[in-house]
Amino acid sequence: MWIVDGLLNAARMAWEVWWALVLGFALSGVRPGLGPAHPARAHARE
């Protein structure tokens, strides 16, 4: 059943990409809420 194997492999690959994307976007979304990335940049904006 090579069609089923192909679909299962595609589902596994989609899962691996999906969780990595979700984790990356979650971390990049949390980062700005923690404060300025670098103190020198924070003073430059003032």
Buried (B, 14 or more C-beta within 10 A) or exposed (E): EEEEEEEEEEEEEEEEEEEEEEEEEEEEEEEEEEEEEEEEEEEEEE
